[in-house]
Amino acid sequence: MNYSPVIKGKKSSKRYFKLYHASPEGDSPPISKEDLDFLRQGRYAGGSFLAGAKKIFSRLCRKIGESECTYVLSIQEVTEKSEYKIKEYRGTREKLAEPQKIKSGDVEYDISYKSTLTSMGDVNVPDTKSATR
């Protein structure tokens, strides 16, 4: 058998996050219970809270099918041995006037939306470690 070597002391930069809570803001449509449950089941990887929040927000907007929307998201880190902190973000999605073309290798993608997330700070929830396990 061929095993890959384990390097002791090397910390992985991959962190994991999940959706703790989401609510619409302004004219954005409400999130159905089924969509919210579906998004809460996911585990999203990223190097920071903001990276995880962007992935969750993009997934939320695609799931709801809205081109322009604003939501407040509470994101919880669920990486093993983390403090299970919860941070809140306000996400806004806007349709671009002209789609941008991005090329990755041989594949070309059209970017039609711009998502902006703003941190609203930490959320204090008592004993979050035991609540998520």
Buried (B, 14 or more C-beta within 10 A) or exposed (E): EEEEEEEEEEEEEEBBBBBBBBEBEEEBEEBEEEBBEBBEEEEBEBEEBBBBBBBBBBBBBEBBEBEEBBBBBBBBBBBEEEEBBBBBBBBBBEEEEEEEEEEEEEEEEEEEBEBEBEEEEEBEBEEBEEEEE
